[in-house]
């Protein structure tokens, strides 16, 4: 067991216990942040969505590619016994140099201090405590290599070896600690994630093949998560340890809730919302056996790829198997689909552009909440 127990006195479990004692539905929202809960000049709506979620009884869990320190306020950080990530440099002086400021000063209130934070593409889980502060789930991190710096070094050395022969990619600027130290980037390199960028889809394809060939001779085991935007010809991969994904983190949390509350999976009602490829597996497979709706928010880069008959790949990622199991619900207005889960029922997929036209990001979530909780 961890030296710090994350769930015994966490706010999420307490909320669900209170609702269970009153025979109320047990709601959990697993939400991406960028372009899902936030969009340009819409901080007020982000805040309204968060307020509406809590008013309707949801446990709010953010499942994000952001590192956790960006969305925890200073007062809560000071109460967090095993949060060791370096402080975020979210402020910027007149010369463009970044410096520390309380995230409350730069981020909308609606994304600060969630009940549960799944950070950096599923590599860290933190539970907010009733007494204040967060506890990092150290048991979850035991799924990954013991020493994150050694893992990072092995990944980056592999990338350097591949690039030595033919430059296929470049590391994101956040992967260099010196950029953080001089105030060029807002965060220190993530512990268990490396972000690489490609000029072309061909380079991305070649890189993945070379990387797999190289590490096949070693004990380095990784997972590739695509964060590309092919419509804008931007190609990005997150490299994490094998089990570090958004979907695995959501599954882990849901199982913790089953065990802690002694409830069956179908007693939980989930809202999963996102906009990009890293959110797809989370939305389709996270929380198996629960009553789940996956909301793909308006202006998602994925929407057309899922609903157009002649599109079967997203940045080289095959969608054929997913689309085969996605069936329009004829008894409901367009844009709602059943997605069959092998051996564990089905869930509803809601395409925001079709069901809530002319909305995007938090506007879509707000529109969903108005219809789901009249």
Order of alpha helices (4+ residues) and beta strands (2+ residues): alpha-beta-alpha-beta-alpha-beta-beta-beta-beta-beta-alpha-alpha-beta-alpha-beta-alpha-beta-beta-alpha-beta-alpha-beta-alpha-beta-beta-alpha-beta-beta-beta-alpha-alpha
